[in-house]
Amino acid sequence: MEVLVDGKKLALGKKERKVGGEAPSARVKMLNGETKVIGMMAEKVQCMITLANSYDLNEALLNVINKHKEKANIYVVSSSELETNYDDAMTSYDFKDFTLKFGVNIDDNACAKSIFIINKDGEIEYKELLADLVSEFDLAKLDEELDTAIKFKKQGHTHENWMGV
């Protein structure tokens, strides 16, 4: 996968992640100083948003994040210090290892703009990777996909139903 940066196409580092595939785990130091392991299986749906520019966390994106943050763990990982604050426990500038594992690393100083929604089983449900560093995310689609992932109920029988007489 390539991303357009300053008029040049640059290849993204490491493995390309696909919808339906298993999400990698990554150790990330958050702005509050806490180190978290994110990705893989979790109690809540996870949404990983990578940003490249200080202004990328705009009001419209923040509105979608705030709408879903109670029912999903939404992480913002940026290669630039952000002008807008979100939540120090869910925001990180420790982007390199994370972006290499998710296949959205440009170099030691920048990452691509991307969104990954990971279901409770640790599988990638949705992915949006922008072709350049200035385009905007499809926030209506993000809102819809997050809502769908949060509301998803696994089908099949539970232990109690199977054992019931």
C-alpha positions in Angstrom: 0.0 0.0 0.0 1.2 3.5 -0.8 0.3 7.0 0.5 0.9 10.3 -1.3 3.1 12.6 0.8 4.3 15.9 -0.6 3.6 14.8 -4.2 5.5 11.5 -3.8 4.1 8.0 -3.4 5.6 6.3 -0.4 5.2 2.7 0.5 3.8 2.0 4.0 5.9 -0.1 6.4 5.3 -3.7 7.4 2.3 -5.9 6.9 -1.0 -4.7 5.3 -4.0 -5.5 7.5 -7.2 -6.6 5.8 -10.8 -6.6 7.0 -11.7 -10.0 8.4 -8.1 -10.6 9.5 -6.8 -10.8 13.0 -5.8 -7.5 14.6 -2.3 -7.3 16.0 -1.6 -6.3 19.6 0.6 -3.3 20.2 2.1 -1.8 23.4 1.4 1.9 23.4 2.3 4.6 26.0 -0.6 7.0 26.4 -0.3 10.7 27.2 -1.3 10.0 30.8 1.9 7.9 31.2 0.1 4.6 31.3 1.3 1.8 28.9 -1.6 -0.2 27.4 -1.6 -3.3 25.2 -4.3 -2.6 22.5 -5.6 -4.6 19.6 -6.5 -8.3 19.8 -9.5 -9.6 21.9 -11.1 -7.2 24.3 -14.3 -6.7 26.4 -15.4 -3.8 24.2 -15.2 -3.0 20.5 -12.0 -1.1 19.8 -11.4 1.7 17.3 -7.9 2.7 16.4 -7.5 6.1 14.7 -4.1 7.1 13.4 -3.5 10.8 12.5 -0.6 12.5 10.8 -1.1 16.2 11.3 -1.7 18.4 14.4 -5.1 19.6 13.1 -6.4 16.1 12.1 -8.4 15.7 15.3 -11.1 18.1 14.3 -14.5 18.8 15.8 -16.4 16.6 13.4 -14.2 13.6 14.2 -14.3 14.3 17.9 -18.2 14.3 17.7 -18.2 10.8 16.3 -15.6 9.7 18.9 -17.6 11.2 21.8 -20.8 9.6 20.6 -19.4 6.1 20.8 -16.7 6.3 23.5 -18.8 4.9 26.3 -19.5 1.7 24.5 -16.2 1.3 22.6 -12.5 1.8 23.4 -11.5 4.5 20.9 -7.7 5.1 20.7 -6.1 8.1 18.9 -2.5 7.5 17.9 -0.8 10.5 16.2 2.7 11.2 14.7 2.2 14.9 15.5 1.2 16.7 18.7 -2.5 17.4 18.4 -4.1 20.9 18.6 -7.3 19.4 20.1 -7.4 17.3 23.2 -9.3 14.1 23.4 -8.5 11.9 26.4 -5.0 11.5 27.7 -5.7 7.8 28.7 -6.8 7.1 25.1 -4.3 9.3 23.1 -0.7 8.5 22.2 2.2 10.0 20.3 4.0 6.7 20.6 3.1 5.8 17.1 6.0 3.9 15.5 5.6 0.3 16.8 1.8 0.6 16.6 1.8 1.9 13.0 4.3 -0.7 11.9 2.1 -3.5 13.3 -1.0 -2.1 11.6 0.8 -1.4 8.3 0.3 2.4 8.3 3.8 3.6 9.1 5.4 6.0 6.6 8.7 6.6 8.4 10.2 7.5 11.8 8.4 10.8 11.7 5.0 10.1 10.2 2.1 7.7 9.8 -0.8 7.5 7.4 -4.3 8.5 8.4 -6.3 5.4 9.1 -9.2 3.9 11.1 -9.5 0.3 12.2 -12.5 -1.1 14.0 -11.8 -4.3 15.9 -14.6 -6.5 17.2 -14.5 -8.2 20.6 -13.0 -11.4 19.0 -10.0 -9.3 17.9 -10.9 -9.3 14.2 -10.7 -6.2 11.9 -14.3 -5.3 11.1 -13.7 -2.0 9.2 -10.7 -0.3 7.8 -10.3 3.1 6.2 -6.8 4.1 5.0 -6.6 7.5 3.3 -4.5 7.8 0.1 -2.8 11.0 1.3 -2.2 13.0 4.5 -4.7 15.8 3.7 -7.9 14.0 2.9 -10.7 13.6 5.5 -12.3 10.4 6.8 -15.8 9.4 5.8 -17.3 10.2 9.2 -20.8 9.1 8.3 -19.4 5.7 7.4 -17.3 5.6 10.6 -20.3 6.4 12.7 -22.4 3.7 11.0 -19.6 1.1 11.2 -18.9 1.8 14.9 -22.6 1.6 15.7 -22.9 -1.7 13.8 -19.9 -3.2 15.6 -21.1 -2.1 19.0 -24.6 -3.5 18.5 -23.4 -6.8 17.0 -24.6 -9.8 19.1 -22.9 -13.2 18.5 -25.3 -15.9 17.2 -25.4 -19.4 18.5 -26.2 -21.0 21.8 -24.8 -20.0 25.1 -23.7 -22.5 27.7 -27.0 -21.9 29.6 -29.2 -22.5 26.5 -27.2 -25.6 25.6 -27.5 -27.1 29.1 -31.2 -26.1 29.5 -33.9 -28.8 29.5 
